[in-house]
Amino acid sequence: MKKNLQIIQPKLSLLALPLALIFIAYFIVPLALTVMVSFWDYTEYSIVPDFILGNYLYIFEGCFSFQNGLCLTFKTYISTFFFCFFTWAITLFLGFCVAYFLAFYVNSTSLQITLFLICTIPFWTSNVIRMVSWIPLLGRNGLVNDFLLSIGVIQEPIEWLLYSSFSVILALVHLYTLFMIVPIFNSMLRIDKGVLEAAYDLGASQFQVITNIIIPLCKPGIIIGSIFVITVVMGDFLTIGIMGGQQLASVGKIINTEMNYLQLPGAAANSVILLFITIFVIIVMTKFIDIRKEL
Amino acid sequence: MHKTNSIGFFVFLTIFIGFVIFLYGPIISIILLSFQGPTGGLTFPLNGFSLHWFRELWQGSGLVDISASFKRSIQLGIFVMILTVLISVSAGLAFRKKFFGSDLLFYTSIASLIVPSIVLSLGIALEFRLIDNLIILIGEGLGIQSIIDNFQTSLGMYTSGFGAQLTWTLPFGLLIMFAIFNRFDKSLEEAARDLGATSFQTFWYVVLPIIAPSIVGIALFGFTLSYDELARSSQVMGATNTLPLDLRGLTTTVTTPIIYALGTVTTGVSFLVIGISISFVYLLGWKRNNQEKSKI
């Protein structure tokens, strides 16, 4: 038997080779090239191998003088962080409540799976359609405005329901709350129910149980969910573009615009900065957990 | 454990129901609006009932050729689904034992999941543009006429496009494999080996039937995430457009319910695939239960 196993060993690791090759070709090399090209020069129609800091200097032009207020880059990052923060806070609250309901109030496993699937199914449908589907509700003549007008709360249709920061955050929450639900729900399922019963028996209120037992034990799930939501919003350009009516700024949109004008080294420099900020955020958050243990 | 008549239950039940309405309300509204009559607009109330907008969609009616990009997206989705299943299942098997670089590979796939999509899309586009430059350089250097005359770009659905989508689907596939193997009872395999099964037989007759429902899950992720993928695909599809790319273009130009009709159709395809997958998983579970019962 020993002998048999030894023959299998070296073959087994080869099974991971296709995965490694795909990541090398479509993840590692592209990111390395992005860093490289961020130091290149460019003309109107081509990119020129070089080693210049111009692309970076251009991004931070006027950023450290503060004479004319904030520079474009800082404004863009502040706008991006604004969307990150609100989306994160709302998805965390909603995701936690939904996961809590599923984990602790639904006792039958099959009902739990069914309700969980109901939350998951939209994730497998088109993001663009899920954004477009807000138009009949939030538009100037949409359902929300109609309703508010008919009950007399407002006299004029509200204009900021669609193509605004509000609709961007609403759509982001709509798209990405699932990223919070799944890891938090996963953490909650691992909590020993006996611990909760003990707490209740000793007279703890539900609120105390949530804040003193469940939240600390769900910390890994909360952090994983937060990483997903924050990183996806940091690089977002589609939701902020479509739901913001192409009027709002984000780092992802700058990169996208520069690419459309074939200013590839500029886009690369912006990408490198975005990548470093994202990595920094992740490192800070993963200080607390080991992702691999949570699966 | 929690008393179901408590106030807390109603609070969380309300939040849950509210969330489900929030999830499905918008999509239901556009499905309703897509069945309007020819005078229908982008908002309620419904103006009549007909299949007018689906007919318009089918005939193209001056829009981009939706049916072609629809077909392309489905083909690419199937291709990415097959690759996702094969690559993640085989890697999942490898990851059961520690091997050289296994930690690095694991963290790379997590990184691939959370890297900003636009950054990766740019990187892959750059990679293939540089390959283009190289090809043109070689073509001119060696005087290869066909390259000089005809070569445009190496960017395309099956060169750069599918790879960009795999960086998104593979991490999900791998995570599903991790989840199933972390709960896998290894004594079953040991029993098979003790009874003289070869490693292939052990995989085929013991491991595969147990992980089959998860493989269906991976296939579901592989297809639907590819079929709807936009952020990573945005820069790397070359001359052709997939359905989500066309859809994004339509959001800024189309002002008729035709876009809702398209939304209904593509959501219908997604639901169909999800439905097939879920019934498949149930069927597998039901079959296994029956087999166990018949053995007793």
Interface residues (C-beta under 8 A of the other chain):
Chain A: M1 N4 I8 Q9 L12 S13 L14 L15 A16 P18 L19 A20 I22 F23 A25 Y26 F27 I28 V29 P30 L31 L33 T34 V37 I47 L94 C97 V98 Y100 F101 L102 F104 Y105 N107 L115 L117 I118 C119 I121 P122 W124 T125 S126 N127 V128 I129 R130 M131 V132 S133 W134 I135 P136 L137 G139 N141 G142 L143 D146 H174 T177 K193 L196 E197 Q206 I227 F228 T231 V232 M234 G235 D236 F237 L238 I242 Q246 G252 I255 N256 M259 L264 A267 A268 S271 L274 L275 T278 I282 I291 R292 L295
Chain B: M1 H2 T4 S6 G8 F9 F12 L13 I15 F16 F19 V20 F22 L23 Y24 G25 P26 I27 S29 I30 L33 L42 T43 F44 L86 I87 S88 S90 A91 L93 A94 F95 R96 K97 F99 F100 G101 S102 L105 F106 T108 S109 I110 A111 S112 L113 I114 V115 P116 S117 I118 V119 L120 L122 G123 I124 A125 L126 E127 R129 L130 S160 G163 A164 L166 T167 L170 L174 L175 F178 A179 N182 R193 D194 S199 L220 F221 T224 L225 Y227 D228 L230 A231 S234 Q235 P244 L247 R248 T251 T252 I259 Y260 L262 G263 T266 T267 S270 F271 V273 I274 I278
